[in-house]
């Protein structure tokens, strides 16, 4: 594509409600940092309000780690989200403009049942990432049952599991073909992560050129998920939101590497460079 999608200019009289509400669902014992990164990235990508839904035992972390977000404590099982948390999450999703599920969620306890109950019924545009994809596996029919649009963000290993391929190497040999298969099977916009991240909706494709190897670090994908859900909540269509987030994510990583080094880059550095990237992309 010749031109990047753009965010609309912000009118002077705007208020937070004009820029959408996102709900991010995930977290578990030992992995709450992932959802914290996603929430910080969403807020740094312009969303008006961010709600974070985590197991009750992790909720106290959220107001300390992401002061600007609000939180929901969910029933838990083995340190992860319990199946009976599905209804409260769906209730919260009814007042959200976009939802993300998966960062730091783990595969423990009843997470698989929770995901299977929630995915088909979220009424808003939905980003499915990380452990939500891992527990979904090849049950892609759950995504086809959705009425609202969906974005999935697999890395090559997750993509291989979804298509029942032998390994991530099979994905890497034909990334464009795999992304097309995933789009056809799920009805979702596919963000196939990795060097040259691909965005595919079954008809259009985009290969990203920004970013660097220093971004191959824990939490980088969680940052991208937060960015995508924020752009969806602000009204961008799923393909456009995914393309813009992928480019901005890579450029933020490039800023971080230039300011420091690739070897020393951490996911939080990407979040910290987002304001400058959005400025350069003309969102102000």
Residue pairs with C-beta under 8 A, 6 or more apart in sequence:
1 204
1 206
1 243
4 243
4 244
4 247
4 281
5 236
5 240
5 241
5 243
5 244
6 244
6 281
6 282
6 283
7 46
7 231
7 234
7 236
7 244
7 278
7 281
7 283
8 234
8 235
10 18
10 19
10 284
11 18
15 48
16 48
16 49
17 48
17 49
18 48
19 46
19 47
19 48
19 233
19 234
20 47
20 48
20 49
20 97
20 98
20 230
20 232
20 233
20 234
20 235
21 47
21 48
21 49
21 50
21 51
21 95
21 96
21 97
21 233
22 42
22 47
22 49
22 50
22 51
22 96
22 97
22 98
22 99
22 100
22 229
22 230
22 232
22 233
23 51
23 52
23 53
23 89
23 92
23 93
23 96
23 98
23 99
23 100
23 124
24 35
24 38
24 39
24 42
24 50
24 51
24 52
24 53
24 99
24 100
24 101
24 103
24 225
24 226
24 229
25 53
25 54
25 81
25 89
25 99
25 100
25 101
25 102
25 105
25 118
26 34
26 35
26 38
26 53
26 54
26 81
26 100
26 101
26 102
26 103
26 104
26 105
26 130
26 131
26 132
27 34
27 35
27 52
27 54
27 55
27 58
27 81
27 103
27 104
27 105
28 55
28 58
28 79
28 80
28 81
28 104
28 105
28 106
28 108
28 111
29 55
29 57
29 58
29 78
29 79
29 80
29 106
29 108
30 79
30 106
31 104
31 105
31 106
32 54
32 58
32 61
32 65
32 104
33 65
33 104
33 219
34 103
34 104
34 130
34 219
34 222
35 52
35 54
35 103
35 104
35 222
36 61
36 62
36 65
36 66
37 103
37 219
37 222
37 223
37 226
37 267
37 268
37 271
38 100
38 103
38 222
38 223
38 225
38 226
38 229
39 50
39 52
39 62
39 66
39 69
39 226
40 66
40 223
40 226
40 268
40 271
41 222
41 223
41 224
41 225
41 226
41 227
41 230
41 270
41 271
41 274
42 50
42 100
42 226
42 227
42 229
42 230
42 233
43 50
43 66
43 68
43 69
43 226
43 230
44 271
44 274
44 275
45 226
45 227
45 230
45 231
45 245
45 248
45 274
45 278
46 230
46 231
46 234
46 278
46 283
47 229
47 230
47 233
47 234
48 233
49 70
50 66
50 68
50 69
50 70
50 230
51 69
51 70
51 71
51 72
51 92
51 96
52 62
52 66
52 69
52 70
52 71
52 72
53 71
53 72
53 74
53 85
53 88
53 89
53 92
54 61
54 62
54 71
54 72
54 73
54 74
54 81
55 73
55 74
55 75
55 76
55 79
55 80
55 81
55 82
56 73
56 74
56 75
56 76
57 76
57 79
59 71
59 72
59 73
62 69
62 71
63 69
63 71
72 88
72 89
72 92
74 81
74 82
74 85
74 88
74 89
75 81
75 82
75 84
75 85
75 88
76 82
76 85
76 109
77 83
77 108
77 109
77 110
78 108
78 109
78 110
79 106
79 108
79 109
80 105
80 106
80 107
80 108
80 109
80 110
80 111
81 105
81 109
81 110
81 111
81 114
82 109
82 110
82 114
83 110
83 113
83 114
83 117
85 114
86 114
86 117
86 118
89 118
90 118
90 121
90 122
93 99
93 122
93 123
93 124
94 123
96 124
96 233
97 124
97 125
97 232
97 233
97 234
97 235
98 124
98 125
98 126
98 127
98 229
98 230
98 232
98 233
99 122
99 124
99 125
99 126
99 127
99 229
100 126
100 127
100 128
100 129
100 225
100 226
100 228
100 229
101 115
101 118
101 119
101 122
101 126
101 127
101 128
101 129
101 132
102 127
102 128
102 129
102 130
102 131
102 132
102 133
102 225
103 129
103 130
103 222
103 225
103 226
104 130
104 131
104 222
105 111
105 130
105 131
105 132
106 131
107 131
107 134
107 135
111 131
111 135
112 135
115 132
115 135
115 136
116 135
116 136
116 139
116 142
119 126
119 128
119 132
119 136
119 142
119 143
119 145
119 146
120 142
120 143
120 145
120 146
122 146
122 148
123 147
123 148
124 148
125 148
125 149
125 150
125 151
125 232
125 238
126 146
126 148
126 149
126 150
126 151
127 150
127 151
127 152
127 153
127 225
127 228
127 229
127 232
128 136
128 143
128 150
128 151
128 152
128 153
128 188
129 152
129 153
129 221
129 222
129 225
130 153
130 221
130 222
130 225
133 152
133 153
133 154
133 158
133 161
133 162
134 158
134 161
136 142
136 143
136 162
137 161
137 162
138 161
138 162
138 163
138 164
140 162
140 182
140 185
140 186
143 150
143 152
143 186
143 187
143 188
144 185
144 186
144 187
146 187
149 188
149 189
149 237
149 238
150 186
150 187
150 188
150 189
150 238
151 188
151 189
151 190
151 191
151 228
151 232
151 238
151 241
151 242
152 182
152 186
152 188
152 189
152 190
152 191
153 191
153 193
153 221
153 224
153 225
153 228
154 162
154 182
154 190
154 191
154 192
154 193
155 168
155 192
155 193
155 194
155 221
156 168
156 171
156 172
156 175
156 192
156 193
156 194
157 167
157 168
157 171
159 165
159 168
159 171
159 178
159 179
159 182
159 192
160 166
160 167
160 168
160 170
160 171
162 182
162 185
162 186
163 171
163 178
163 181
163 182
163 185
165 171
165 178
170 178
171 178
171 192
172 194
175 192
175 194
175 196
175 198
176 198
176 200
176 205
178 192
179 190
179 192
179 198
179 199
179 200
179 205
180 200
180 202
180 205
182 188
182 190
182 192
182 200
183 189
183 190
183 200
183 201
183 202
184 202
188 238
189 199
189 200
189 201
189 238
189 239
189 242
190 198
190 199
190 200
190 201
191 197
191 198
191 199
191 224
191 228
191 242
191 246
192 198
192 199
192 200
193 221
193 224
195 211
195 213
196 207
196 208
196 209
197 207
197 208
197 211
197 246
197 250
198 205
198 206
198 207
198 208
199 205
199 206
199 208
199 239
199 242
199 243
199 246
200 206
201 238
201 239
204 239
206 239
206 243
206 246
208 243
208 246
208 247
208 250
209 250
210 246
210 247
210 249
210 250
210 251
210 253
210 254
211 249
211 250
211 251
211 253
211 254
212 250
212 253
212 254
212 257
212 262
212 265
213 262
214 253
214 256
214 257
214 261
214 262
214 263
214 264
214 265
215 249
215 250
215 253
215 265
215 270
217 265
217 266
217 267
218 267
219 266
219 267
219 268
220 249
220 253
220 267
220 270
222 267
223 249
223 267
223 270
223 271
224 245
224 246
224 249
227 245
227 248
227 249
227 274
228 241
228 242
228 245
231 240
231 241
231 244
231 245
232 238
232 241
236 244
244 281
247 281
248 274
248 277
248 278
248 281
249 270
251 273
251 277
251 280
251 281
252 270
252 271
252 273
252 274
252 276
252 277
253 265
253 269
253 270
253 273
255 273
255 276
255 277
256 265
256 269
256 270
256 272
256 273
257 265
259 269
259 273
260 269
278 284
